[in-house]
């Protein structure tokens, strides 16, 4: 991510240090959409899941900075108060797990969060050790979702061992749901992911999906639906590349047909227009951005014809 990308509306780092948490606190009145968040059911259980969540890569790399911690608490409160609850993290996101655990404890809000984390170490013992460390950093004895990270790079035999560990943890009640992720070279990994979905009974898959990376539309999303696998989408703004592409341009008037009044809503609603998608988890470090994300999960969503028009519009910029 270059400097200009970080300066966009969705820059993943804290950019407005001069903006105090006090100015951000009265967020509830800022939303322009009154309707409730769209909910979609997790196929395996029928549990309702709000379609907007939050990613934590980079945004929780804040150390002990009191002002930044106050801002992140305000962001989390905005998420929870809207009825959303999914927060995705990982050991590979630097201090994100530890910071999230600390913030949720300070807020006394662990029971409001649907926490998703991952592991990527090799071997069964390595996997178990990393998952235990995650629980310690998150200051909890269980998580809602545990994922084997970047499964496309894992040899089949080792992947089978890791899935066996995940099933054991699920049986013990340490995690409610299990699954896999892949976020690098998505198009190359899709055949392997499709094979896994068809062979294994997974609860979730987390994928790299945005208007800039649409390879999962070719087959993977359909297979997820066929196999009863919930879909979580990371990098929905393509690490801010989409905002760079539309810099200085206005959201087209016809986007109001599906209640998109900002570019962030435009990009998120494109993904949510696919019924196979259960939720999206954009990284967010400001309350105003969180509110805008949440509003993408309200109102109307684009149909197939509208989504094609969206793709054509972005492709012609």
C-alpha positions in Angstrom: 0.0 0.0 0.0 1.5 3.3 -1.0 1.2 6.7 0.6 -1.5 8.0 -1.7 -3.7 4.9 -1.0 -3.3 5.4 2.7 -4.7 8.9 2.3 -8.0 7.7 0.9 -11.2 7.6 2.8 -10.5 4.0 3.9 -6.9 4.3 4.7 -6.2 1.5 7.1 -3.8 3.5 9.4 -4.7 6.2 11.8 -4.4 9.4 9.8 -6.3 12.0 11.7 -4.5 12.0 15.0 -5.6 15.5 15.7 -9.3 14.4 15.8 -10.0 13.5 19.4 -12.2 10.7 20.5 -14.6 13.2 22.2 -15.5 14.6 18.8 -16.3 11.1 17.5 -18.3 9.8 20.4 -21.9 10.9 19.5 -21.9 8.6 16.5 -25.4 7.2 16.8 -27.1 10.3 15.3 -24.7 10.4 12.3 -26.2 7.5 10.3 -28.5 8.6 7.5 -30.3 5.3 7.2 -32.9 4.3 9.7 -33.5 0.7 8.7 -32.0 -2.3 10.5 -29.0 -4.2 9.3 -29.6 -6.9 6.8 -29.2 -10.4 8.4 -28.2 -13.6 6.7 -28.3 -17.1 8.2 -25.2 -19.2 8.8 -26.1 -22.2 6.7 -25.0 -24.9 9.2 -27.0 -23.6 12.1 -29.5 -21.0 10.8 -28.0 -18.4 13.2 -28.7 -14.9 12.0 -25.6 -12.9 11.2 -25.4 -9.1 10.4 -23.8 -8.7 7.0 -21.3 -6.0 8.2 -18.3 -6.8 10.4 -14.9 -5.4 11.0 -11.3 -6.4 10.1 -8.4 -5.6 12.4 -5.3 -5.8 10.3 -3.3 -2.6 10.8 -6.1 -0.7 12.5 -5.3 -2.2 16.0 -1.6 -1.6 15.7 -1.9 1.3 18.2 0.2 0.3 21.2 -0.8 2.1 24.4 -1.7 5.4 22.7 -4.7 6.5 24.9 -6.3 8.7 22.2 -6.2 6.0 19.5 -7.5 3.4 22.0 -10.5 5.8 22.8 -11.2 6.1 19.0 -11.1 2.4 18.5 -13.4 1.9 21.4 -15.8 4.3 19.8 -15.6 2.4 16.5 -16.4 -0.9 18.4 -19.3 0.8 20.2 -20.7 2.0 16.8 -20.5 -1.6 15.5 -22.2 -3.1 18.5 -24.9 -0.4 18.9 -25.9 -1.0 15.3 -26.5 -4.7 16.1 -23.4 -5.9 14.3 -20.9 -8.1 16.1 -18.3 -9.8 13.9 -14.6 -8.8 14.5 -12.0 -10.7 12.5 -8.3 -10.9 13.6 -5.3 -13.1 13.5 -1.9 -13.7 15.1 -0.3 -12.5 11.8 -1.8 -9.1 12.3 0.8 -8.0 14.8 -0.7 -6.8 18.1 -4.3 -7.0 16.8 -5.4 -9.9 18.9 -3.9 -8.6 22.1 -5.3 -5.1 21.5 -8.8 -6.5 20.7 -8.8 -8.6 23.8 -7.8 -5.6 25.9 -10.4 -3.3 24.4 -13.2 -5.8 24.7 -12.2 -6.4 28.4 -12.1 -2.6 29.0 -15.5 -2.2 27.4 -16.9 -5.3 29.2 -18.2 -6.2 25.7 -16.8 -9.7 25.1 -20.3 -11.2 25.1 -21.4 -8.7 22.3 -18.6 -9.8 19.9 -18.5 -12.6 17.4 -14.7 -13.1 17.4 -13.0 -14.7 14.4 -9.3 -15.6 14.4 -6.9 -17.8 12.6 -3.8 -20.0 12.8 -1.1 -20.7 10.3 1.7 -22.7 12.0 2.7 -26.1 10.7 2.0 -29.4 12.4 -0.7 -30.3 14.8 1.3 -29.2 17.9 2.2 -25.9 16.2 -1.4 -25.3 15.3 -2.7 -26.1 18.8 0.0 -23.9 20.4 -0.9 -21.0 18.2 -4.6 -21.3 18.9 -4.0 -21.4 22.6 -1.8 -18.3 22.4 -4.7 -16.6 20.5 -7.1 -17.3 23.3 -4.6 -15.9 25.8 -4.1 -12.7 23.8 -7.8 -12.3 23.3 -8.4 -12.8 27.1 -11.1 -15.5 26.5 -11.5 -19.2 26.8 -13.3 -19.6 23.5 -13.9 -17.9 20.2 -16.9 -18.0 17.9 -14.9 -18.9 14.7 -11.5 -20.5 14.3 -10.0 -20.6 10.8 -6.9 -22.3 9.2 -5.2 -19.3 7.5 -4.3 -19.4 3.8 -5.2 -23.1 3.3 -4.2 -23.0 -0.3 -0.5 -23.1 0.7 -0.9 -26.1 3.0 -0.1 -29.6 1.8 -3.2 -31.8 1.7 -2.0 -34.2 4.5 -1.3 -31.3 6.9 -4.5 -29.6 6.0 -6.4 -32.8 6.9 -4.6 -32.8 10.3 -5.4 -29.2 11.0 -9.1 -29.7 10.1 -9.1 -32.7 12.5 -7.8 -30.4 15.3 -10.4 -27.8 14.5 -13.2 -30.4 14.6 -11.9 -31.5 18.0 -11.9 -28.0 19.3 -15.4 -27.5 18.0 -16.6 -30.7 19.7 -15.1 -29.4 23.0 -16.9 -26.1 22.6 -13.7 -24.0 22.4 -15.0 -22.7 19.0 -18.5 -22.7 17.7 -17.6 -22.6 14.0 -14.6 -23.7 12.0 -13.3 -23.0 8.5 -10.5 -21.9 6.3 -9.2 -18.7 4.6 -7.3 -17.7 1.6 -6.3 -14.2 0.8 -3.3 -14.4 -1.5 -3.3 -15.3 -5.2 -7.0 -15.9 -4.9 -7.6 -17.0 -8.5 -4.9 -19.7 -8.2 -6.2 -21.0 -4.9 -9.9 -21.2 -6.0 -9.7 -24.8 -7.4 -8.1 -26.1 -4.2 -10.8 -24.2 -2.1 -13.5 -25.7 -4.2 -12.1 -29.2 -3.7 -12.0 -28.6 0.1 -15.6 -27.3 0.2 -16.8 -30.3 -1.7 -14.9 -32.8 0.5 -15.0 -31.3 3.9 -18.0 -30.0 6.0 -16.8 -26.5 6.8 -18.8 -23.9 8.5 -17.0 -20.8 7.0 -14.7 -19.8 4.3 -13.0 -16.4 4.3 -12.0 -15.1 0.8 -10.5 -12.1 -0.9 -13.4 -10.6 -2.8 -13.8 -7.1 -4.1 -14.8 -5.3 -7.3 -11.1 -5.4 -8.2 -10.8 -9.2 -7.5 -13.8 -11.1 -8.7 -12.4 -14.6 -9.5 -14.6 -16.2 -6.8 -17.6 -15.3 -8.9 -16.7 -17.9 -11.5 -17.5 -20.9 -9.4 -16.4 -20.7 -5.7 -19.4 -18.7 -4.5 -21.8 -21.2 -6.1 -20.0 -24.1 -4.5 -20.1 -22.5 -1.1 -23.8 -22.2 -1.4 -24.2 -25.8 -2.6 -22.1 -27.1 0.3 -23.8 -25.0 3.0 -20.7 -22.9 3.7 -20.9 -19.4 5.0 -18.8 -16.8 3.1 -16.9 -14.0 4.8 -15.2 -11.5 2.5 -12.0 -9.7 3.4 -10.2 -6.8 1.6 -13.5 -5.5 0.1 -11.8 -2.3 -1.0 -8.7 -4.1 -2.4 -6.4 -2.4 0.1 -7.9 1.1 -0.9 -7.1 0.6 -4.6 -10.8 1.0 -5.4 -10.9 4.3 -3.7 -7.9 5.4 -5.6 -9.6 4.4 -8.8 -12.6 6.7 -8.2 -10.7 9.6 -6.6 -12.3 12.9 -7.6 -15.3 11.2 -9.1 -18.9 11.3 -7.9 -21.0 8.2 -7.1 -23.4 7.8 -10.1 -26.9 9.0 -9.5 -28.3 5.5 -10.4 -26.6 4.0 -7.4 -29.4 5.5 -5.3 -31.6 2.7 -6.8 -29.9 0.4 -4.3 -29.3 3.1 -1.6 -25.6 3.6 -2.2 -24.7 7.2 -1.5 -20.9 6.8 -1.0 -18.2 4.9 -2.7 -17.7 2.7 0.3 -21.4 1.7 0.2 -21.1 1.2 -3.6 -18.2 -1.3 -3.2 -19.7 -3.1 -0.2 -23.2 -3.4 -1.7 -21.7 -4.9 -4.8 -20.5 -7.8 -2.7 -23.6 -8.1 -0.6 -25.7 -8.2 -3.8 -24.5 -11.8 -4.0 -26.8 -13.9 -1.7 -24.0 -16.4 -1.2 -22.0 -13.7 0.8 -22.8 -13.8 4.5 -20.7 -10.8 5.6 -17.9 -8.4 4.7 -15.2 -7.3 7.1 -13.6 -4.1 6.0 -10.8 -2.7 8.2 -11.9 0.6 9.8 -10.3 3.0 12.2 -12.8 5.9 12.4 -16.4 6.1 13.6 -17.5 7.9 10.5 -16.2 5.1 8.3 -17.8 2.5 10.5 -21.2 4.2 10.2 -20.8 4.4 6.4 -19.9 0.7 6.3 -22.9 -0.2 8.4 -25.2 1.8 6.2 -24.0 -0.4 3.3 -25.7 -3.2 5.1 -29.1 -1.5 5.1 -31.7 -0.8 2.5 -31.8 -2.2 -1.0 -29.0 -4.2 -2.6 -28.2 -4.3 -6.3 -29.6 -7.0 -8.5 -27.7 -8.9 -11.2 -28.3 -6.3 -13.9 -27.3 -3.5 -11.5 -24.2 -5.3 -10.5 -23.2 -5.7 -14.1 -23.7 -2.0 -14.6 -21.5 -1.3 -11.5 -18.7 -3.5 -13.0 -18.9 -1.8 -16.4 -18.9 1.7 -14.7 -15.7 0.9 -12.7 -14.1 -0.8 -15.7 -14.6 2.2 -17.9 -13.0 4.7 -15.5 
